[in-house]
Amino acid sequence: MAFNLSLLGASGGGGGVLAYDLLETTTLSSSASSVTFSGLGAYSDYAHLQIRMVARSTATGSNQNGKVFFNSDLTFYGGNYWTHTLEGSGSSVSPGSGNYTAPFQLGGATIVDAWSAAVLDILDFSSSSKNTTTRSLNGWASANVPRIYLRSTSWNNTDPVTTIKIEDATGLAVGSRFSLYGIKGA
């Protein structure tokens, strides 16, 4: 399945066309601590990757940090990942940054209908000359704790990304769905 988006240049003139190809989808039939996409070297003809997810944590709290790790680098607070965050909740906005990898938030199991939707872009994932950068937009609608997040994360490593591991410390709920897209184009 391919989706095309026309992009306008900064001057408003013509631009390139991006094609989004669905590569893989995982839907959990039982709860799991993580979901992994591996063998990403086979997708080197794509410029970027995108993960679209609808997920929920099995935690009993209000929300959880969703973590994304590249290759075998599972260092959480070791300086290998850096995230900038802008969080919106009702009428307030909170900025933040930190030495951690939490590019999205998951609603907890005790919040009614708190399924989180997220789009996570992994930019220039196959490059070996620069650090990998992600950007994400996610949130959920709940009467108790509605949230929206805009985040960017940098992985302090120039290795091409060959594996992406998505996890939640307490678990990902049954029905959570993760789709990996390849992005061709400019």
C-alpha positions as CSV (number, residue, x, y, z in Angstrom):
1,M,0.0,0.0,0.0
2,A,1.5,3.4,-1.0
3,F,0.5,6.9,0.0
4,N,1.8,9.9,-1.9
5,L,2.1,13.4,-0.4
6,S,3.1,16.4,-2.4
7,L,5.4,18.7,-0.6
8,L,5.7,22.4,-1.4
9,G,9.0,24.1,-1.2
10,A,9.7,26.9,1.3
11,S,9.1,29.4,-1.4
12,G,5.7,27.9,-2.2
13,G,6.9,26.5,-5.5
14,G,6.8,22.9,-6.7
15,G,8.3,20.2,-4.6
16,G,9.0,16.5,-4.6
17,V,6.6,13.6,-4.0
18,L,7.1,11.3,-1.0
19,A,5.8,7.7,-1.2
20,Y,4.9,5.8,1.9
21,D,5.0,2.0,1.5
22,L,3.6,-0.3,4.2
23,L,6.5,-2.7,5.0
24,E,5.3,-4.6,8.1
25,T,2.5,-4.6,10.7
26,T,2.4,-6.3,14.1
27,T,-0.8,-6.5,16.1
28,L,-0.6,-8.0,19.6
29,S,-2.9,-11.0,20.3
30,S,-1.4,-11.2,23.8
31,S,0.3,-8.6,25.9
32,A,4.0,-8.2,25.4
33,S,6.9,-6.2,26.9
34,S,8.1,-5.1,23.4
35,V,7.7,-5.2,19.6
36,T,10.8,-5.5,17.4
37,F,11.3,-4.7,13.7
38,S,14.5,-6.3,12.5
39,G,16.4,-6.8,9.3
40,L,15.9,-3.1,8.3
41,G,19.0,-3.2,6.1
42,A,16.7,-4.8,3.5
43,Y,14.9,-1.5,3.3
44,S,18.0,0.6,2.4
45,D,16.2,1.9,-0.8
46,Y,14.0,4.0,1.5
47,A,15.2,7.5,2.7
48,H,13.3,7.3,6.1
49,L,11.1,5.0,8.1
50,Q,7.9,5.7,9.9
51,I,6.1,3.8,12.6
52,R,2.4,4.4,13.1
53,M,1.0,2.9,16.2
54,V,-2.2,2.6,18.2
55,A,-1.2,1.2,21.6
56,R,-1.8,1.1,25.3
57,S,0.2,0.2,28.3
58,T,-0.9,-2.5,30.7
59,A,0.1,-0.2,33.6
60,T,-2.4,0.7,36.2
61,G,-1.1,4.3,36.2
62,S,-2.2,7.2,34.1
63,N,0.6,7.1,31.5
64,Q,3.9,5.4,30.7
65,N,7.0,6.3,28.8
66,G,7.2,4.3,25.6
67,K,10.8,3.6,24.7
68,V,12.4,3.1,21.3
69,F,15.9,1.5,21.0
70,F,18.0,1.1,17.9
71,N,20.1,-1.9,17.1
72,S,21.4,-3.5,20.4
73,D,21.8,-0.1,22.2
74,L,19.5,-0.6,25.1
75,T,21.1,2.2,27.2
76,F,18.3,4.2,28.8
77,Y,20.1,6.8,30.9
78,G,23.6,6.4,29.6
79,G,23.9,9.4,27.3
80,N,23.2,7.6,24.0
81,Y,19.7,9.1,23.5
82,W,18.5,12.7,24.1
83,T,14.9,13.8,23.8
84,H,13.2,17.2,23.6
85,T,9.5,17.3,24.5
86,L,6.5,19.7,24.2
87,E,3.5,18.4,26.1
88,G,0.0,19.8,25.9
89,S,-2.7,19.1,28.5
90,G,-5.9,21.1,28.5
91,S,-4.8,24.7,28.6
92,S,-1.2,24.2,29.7
93,V,1.9,23.5,27.7
94,S,5.1,22.1,29.2
95,P,8.6,21.9,27.5
96,G,11.2,19.4,28.6
97,S,14.4,17.7,27.6
98,G,16.4,14.8,29.0
99,N,18.9,12.1,28.6
100,Y,16.5,9.3,27.9
101,T,14.6,7.7,25.1
102,A,10.9,8.2,25.4
103,P,9.6,9.4,22.1
104,F,6.0,8.7,22.9
105,Q,3.7,8.3,25.9
106,L,1.2,5.5,26.4
107,G,-2.1,5.8,28.2
108,G,-2.5,3.4,31.2
109,A,-5.0,0.5,31.4
110,T,-7.0,2.2,34.1
111,I,-7.9,5.2,31.9
112,V,-11.1,4.5,30.0
113,D,-10.4,4.5,26.2
114,A,-6.9,5.8,26.7
115,W,-5.5,4.2,23.6
116,S,-2.5,6.3,22.4
117,A,-2.0,7.1,18.7
118,A,1.5,8.0,17.5
119,V,3.5,8.6,14.4
120,L,7.3,8.2,14.8
121,D,9.6,9.2,11.9
122,I,13.1,7.7,11.9
123,L,15.1,10.1,9.6
124,D,18.0,8.9,7.4
125,F,18.0,5.6,9.2
126,S,20.5,3.9,6.9
127,S,23.1,6.7,7.0
128,S,26.5,5.9,8.5
129,S,27.7,9.6,8.5
130,K,25.4,11.2,11.1
131,N,23.4,10.5,14.3
132,T,19.9,9.1,13.8
133,T,17.1,11.5,14.6
134,T,13.4,10.8,15.3
135,R,10.4,13.1,15.5
136,S,7.1,12.0,16.8
137,L,3.6,13.3,17.4
138,N,1.3,11.3,19.8
139,G,-1.4,11.6,22.4
140,W,-4.7,10.3,23.6
141,A,-8.2,11.6,24.3
142,S,-9.6,10.8,27.7
143,A,-11.9,12.8,30.0
144,N,-9.4,12.2,32.9
145,V,-6.0,13.0,31.3
146,P,-6.0,14.1,27.7
147,R,-2.5,14.6,26.4
148,I,-0.6,15.5,23.2
149,Y,3.2,15.3,22.7
150,L,5.6,16.6,20.1
151,R,9.1,15.1,20.6
152,S,12.4,14.8,18.9
153,T,15.1,12.3,19.9
154,S,18.7,11.9,18.8
155,W,20.6,8.7,19.0
156,N,24.3,9.5,19.6
157,N,25.6,6.9,17.1
158,T,26.4,6.9,13.4
159,D,25.6,3.2,12.8
160,P,22.8,2.5,10.3
161,V,19.6,1.4,12.1
162,T,19.0,-2.3,11.5
163,T,16.7,-3.0,14.4
164,I,14.0,-1.0,16.1
165,K,12.7,-2.2,19.5
166,I,9.6,-0.5,21.0
167,E,8.8,-1.3,24.6
168,D,6.9,-0.3,27.7
169,A,8.3,-1.4,31.1
170,T,4.9,-2.7,32.3
171,G,3.8,-4.2,29.0
172,L,1.9,-3.4,25.8
173,A,-1.8,-4.3,25.8
174,V,-3.6,-6.8,23.6
175,G,-4.7,-5.1,20.4
176,S,-1.8,-2.7,20.3
177,R,-0.8,-2.3,16.6
178,F,2.5,-1.1,15.1
179,S,3.0,-0.5,11.4
180,L,6.3,0.2,9.7
181,Y,6.4,2.3,6.6
182,G,9.2,3.1,4.2
183,I,9.4,6.6,2.9
184,K,10.9,7.2,-0.6
185,G,11.6,10.7,-2.0
186,A,13.2,13.9,-1.0
